[in-house]
Amino acid sequence: MKRAFLYIDILGFEHLVRTNPSKVDNIFTIFDTLKVFKHFALQTVVFSDTILIFNKDDSRPTHYYCTFLIEYAQELFYRLSLINVYFKGILTFGEFNFSELQRIQAYYGLALIDAYHDESLMEGFGLYVDKRLSNDIVVFDKVPFTEKYDFVLLTQSLRNLYNDTAGKLPIPLSMLEETDTYHRIDEDLRFFREIEFLKQNHPNERVKQKHSVVYETYKQAMPSFFERFEKEGFSPFTVNSEYTGRINPFDLLADKELNSEMEN
């Protein structure tokens, strides 16, 4: 059966298992509390550092499944980013077989093989969607990434603000108070503070490059915002001088973790 198929792989999992098992426990706790398990039309499989999510049947249009799959990827993105853990996700469409046997779950198919292969070739991290599904992505913005895949802009609140203001800052404080359209703006700014720090300071060049690729992808999508935010450290005060946000802009988890690793 052909299905909308989401493949998610956690970055740096082996390193975490070796060096930070408590964070691994946090990852699985986050997995266990995802709303996707409650969705009647979707099936979820978790093994080690990998999540597979796909539609159980084809009773609804593909865009229905794609919308929910991206929403769950976004939920995971925000939950994991709070502990500075990131993933590479591939959303594609293809043959995938799944069945609940008497003692095991059996699953296989070209969608899994292709997603596993393509994920290893993608630079950076985040969610990449097969361009064959382009017309089925109706809620989230995306930008071209490779010949086969687009990159989904999961920082939706910041993107909404960019679209609604034509990239101009500051904004009236009332804009943030009158709508839920930008309700995760603080989390988005925190994310960029963290990855900006890591792309500049992480001792591993491969890790620095991954963060740099993601950072530059978002920067190209929102250039005038980044021009302002880079000067002021992605501070909430850049949005409006009276806006303080809900997250301390001077508290960098990446800085604390890198210092802790160096001490150990």
C-alpha positions as CSV (number, residue, x, y, z in Angstrom):
1,M,0.0,0.0,0.0
2,K,1.2,3.5,-0.8
3,R,1.3,5.8,2.2
4,A,2.4,9.2,3.4
5,F,5.5,8.1,5.3
6,L,7.5,10.1,7.9
7,Y,11.0,8.8,8.9
8,I,12.7,10.6,11.8
9,D,16.2,9.9,13.1
10,I,17.6,11.5,16.2
11,L,21.0,13.2,15.7
12,G,24.0,12.3,17.8
13,F,22.2,9.5,19.6
14,E,25.2,7.2,19.9
15,H,27.2,10.0,21.5
16,L,24.4,10.7,24.0
17,V,24.1,7.0,24.9
18,R,27.8,7.0,25.7
19,T,28.0,10.3,27.5
20,N,24.6,11.5,28.7
21,P,22.2,8.6,29.4
22,S,19.9,10.9,31.4
23,K,19.2,13.0,28.2
24,V,18.5,9.7,26.4
25,D,15.8,9.0,29.0
26,N,14.4,12.4,28.4
27,I,14.2,11.7,24.7
28,F,12.2,8.6,25.2
29,T,9.9,10.3,27.7
30,I,9.2,12.9,25.0
31,F,8.6,10.1,22.4
32,D,6.1,8.5,24.8
33,T,4.1,11.7,25.3
34,L,3.7,12.7,21.7
35,K,0.1,13.3,20.6
36,V,0.6,11.3,17.5
37,F,-0.1,8.1,19.4
38,K,-3.7,9.3,19.9
39,H,-4.4,10.0,16.3
40,F,-6.9,7.5,14.9
41,A,-5.6,7.5,11.3
42,L,-1.9,7.2,12.0
43,Q,0.4,4.4,13.1
44,T,3.6,5.0,14.9
45,V,6.6,2.7,15.3
46,V,9.6,3.6,17.6
47,F,12.8,1.7,17.6
48,S,16.0,3.0,19.2
49,D,16.5,6.5,17.8
50,T,14.1,6.2,15.0
51,I,10.4,7.0,14.6
52,L,8.2,5.9,11.7
53,I,4.7,7.4,11.3
54,F,2.4,6.6,8.5
55,N,-1.3,6.5,7.6
56,K,-3.1,3.3,8.5
57,D,-5.4,3.3,5.5
58,D,-6.1,5.5,2.4
59,S,-9.6,6.7,3.4
60,R,-8.6,10.4,3.4
61,P,-6.7,12.6,1.0
62,T,-2.9,12.7,1.1
63,H,-2.8,16.3,2.2
64,Y,-4.8,15.4,5.4
65,Y,-2.1,12.9,6.5
66,C,0.7,15.2,5.4
67,T,-0.6,18.1,7.5
68,F,-0.8,16.0,10.7
69,L,2.6,14.4,10.0
70,I,4.2,17.8,9.8
71,E,2.4,19.0,12.9
72,Y,3.7,16.0,14.8
73,A,7.2,16.6,13.5
74,Q,6.9,20.2,14.6
75,E,5.7,19.1,18.1
76,L,8.8,16.8,18.4
77,F,11.0,19.6,17.1
78,Y,9.9,22.0,19.8
79,R,10.0,19.4,22.6
80,L,13.5,18.2,21.7
81,S,14.9,21.6,21.0
82,L,14.3,22.5,24.7
83,I,17.1,20.0,25.5
84,N,19.1,20.9,22.4
85,V,18.4,17.6,20.6
86,Y,17.6,17.7,16.9
87,F,16.5,15.2,14.2
88,K,16.5,14.7,10.5
89,G,13.1,13.8,9.2
90,I,12.1,12.7,5.7
91,L,8.4,13.0,4.6
92,T,7.8,11.0,1.5
93,F,5.1,8.9,-0.2
94,G,5.5,5.3,-1.3
95,E,5.0,1.6,-0.8
96,F,5.1,0.6,2.9
97,N,3.6,-2.6,4.4
98,F,2.7,-2.9,8.0
99,S,1.0,-5.6,10.0
100,E,0.4,-6.6,13.6
101,L,1.3,-10.3,13.8
102,Q,0.7,-12.5,16.8
103,R,3.9,-11.6,18.6
104,I,5.6,-9.0,16.5
105,Q,5.1,-6.0,14.2
106,A,6.1,-6.6,10.6
107,Y,7.0,-3.6,8.4
108,Y,9.0,-3.1,5.3
109,G,8.8,-1.3,2.0
110,L,10.5,1.0,-0.5
111,A,9.3,4.1,1.4
112,L,11.4,3.0,4.4
113,I,14.4,2.1,2.2
114,D,14.3,5.4,0.3
115,A,13.8,7.5,3.4
116,Y,16.7,5.7,5.3
117,H,19.0,6.2,2.3
118,D,18.0,9.9,1.6
119,E,18.2,10.9,5.3
120,S,21.9,9.9,5.3
121,L,22.6,12.2,2.4
122,M,20.8,15.3,3.7
123,E,22.9,18.1,5.2
124,G,21.8,19.8,8.4
125,F,18.8,18.7,10.3
126,G,15.0,19.4,10.4
127,L,12.2,18.2,8.2
128,Y,12.6,17.5,4.5
129,V,9.6,16.8,2.3
130,D,9.6,15.0,-1.0
131,K,8.7,17.4,-3.8
132,R,6.1,14.9,-5.1
133,L,4.1,16.0,-2.1
134,S,4.5,19.7,-2.7
135,N,0.8,20.3,-3.5
136,D,-0.2,18.4,-0.3
137,I,1.7,20.8,2.0
138,V,-1.0,23.4,2.5
139,V,-0.3,24.7,6.0
140,F,3.5,25.1,6.4
141,D,5.9,27.1,4.4
142,K,8.8,25.3,2.7
143,V,11.9,26.3,0.6
144,P,13.8,24.3,-2.0
145,F,16.7,22.3,-0.6
146,T,17.8,19.6,-3.1
147,E,16.5,18.5,-6.4
148,K,14.3,15.9,-4.7
149,Y,13.4,17.6,-1.4
150,D,12.1,20.9,0.1
151,F,12.9,22.0,3.6
152,V,10.0,22.7,5.9
153,L,10.2,25.9,8.0
154,L,9.1,24.4,11.4
155,T,9.6,27.8,13.2
156,Q,6.2,28.7,12.1
157,S,5.5,31.6,14.5
158,L,8.6,33.5,13.3
159,R,7.8,32.7,9.7
160,N,4.2,33.9,10.1
161,L,5.5,37.2,11.6
162,Y,7.9,37.6,8.7
163,N,5.2,37.1,6.2
164,D,2.7,39.4,8.0
165,T,5.2,42.3,8.5
166,A,7.1,41.9,5.1
167,G,10.2,41.4,7.2
168,K,10.1,44.7,9.0
169,L,10.9,45.1,12.7
170,P,10.1,46.3,15.3
171,I,6.3,45.6,15.4
172,P,3.5,47.0,17.6
173,L,3.3,45.0,20.8
174,S,-0.5,44.6,20.1
175,M,0.3,42.2,17.2
176,L,1.6,39.6,19.7
177,E,-1.3,40.1,22.1
178,E,-4.2,39.9,19.6
179,T,-3.6,36.5,18.0
180,D,-2.1,33.1,18.6
181,T,-0.4,33.2,15.2
182,Y,2.9,34.0,16.8
183,H,2.4,32.1,20.1
184,R,5.8,30.2,19.8
185,I,7.9,33.2,18.9
186,D,9.9,32.9,22.1
187,E,10.8,29.2,21.3
188,D,11.7,30.1,17.8
189,L,14.1,32.9,19.0
190,R,15.6,30.5,21.6
191,F,16.2,27.9,18.8
192,F,18.1,30.4,16.7
193,R,20.2,31.7,19.7
194,E,21.2,28.1,20.4
195,I,22.1,27.0,16.9
196,E,23.9,30.3,16.2
197,F,26.1,29.6,19.2
198,L,26.7,26.0,18.2
199,K,27.6,26.9,14.6
200,Q,30.2,29.3,15.9
201,N,31.6,27.4,19.0
202,H,31.1,23.7,18.8
203,P,34.5,21.9,18.8
204,N,33.4,19.3,16.2
205,E,33.5,20.7,12.7
206,R,30.9,18.3,11.4
207,V,28.5,19.5,14.1
208,K,29.3,23.1,13.4
209,Q,28.5,22.5,9.7
210,K,25.2,20.9,10.4
211,H,24.0,23.8,12.5
212,S,25.4,26.3,9.9
213,V,23.5,24.7,7.1
214,V,20.2,24.9,9.1
215,Y,20.9,28.5,10.2
216,E,21.7,29.6,6.7
217,T,18.6,27.9,5.2
218,Y,16.4,29.9,7.6
219,K,18.4,33.0,7.0
220,Q,17.9,32.9,3.3
221,A,14.1,32.4,3.9
222,M,13.9,35.4,6.2
223,P,16.9,37.7,5.3
224,S,15.7,41.0,6.7
225,F,14.7,39.5,10.0
226,F,18.1,37.8,10.4
227,E,19.8,41.1,9.6
228,R,18.2,42.7,12.6
229,F,18.3,39.7,14.9
230,E,22.0,39.0,14.4
231,K,22.9,42.4,15.6
232,E,21.0,41.9,18.8
233,G,21.5,38.2,19.6
234,F,17.9,37.1,18.6
235,S,16.6,39.1,21.6
236,P,12.9,39.5,22.1
237,F,13.5,43.2,22.5
238,T,14.2,43.3,18.8
239,V,10.6,42.4,18.1
240,N,9.5,45.3,20.3
241,S,11.5,47.2,22.9
242,E,8.8,46.4,25.6
243,Y,8.6,42.7,24.8
244,T,10.6,40.5,27.2
245,G,9.2,37.1,26.2
246,R,8.9,34.0,28.4
247,I,12.4,32.7,27.9
248,N,15.6,34.3,29.3
249,P,17.5,35.4,26.2
250,F,20.8,35.3,28.1
251,D,20.5,31.6,29.2
252,L,22.2,29.4,26.6
253,L,21.9,25.7,27.2
254,A,24.5,25.0,24.5
255,D,27.1,27.1,26.3
256,K,26.5,25.3,29.6
257,E,26.6,21.8,27.9
258,L,29.8,22.5,26.0
259,N,31.5,23.8,29.2
260,S,30.3,20.7,31.1
261,E,31.8,18.4,28.4
262,M,35.1,20.2,28.4
263,E,35.3,19.9,32.2
264,N,34.6,16.2,32.0
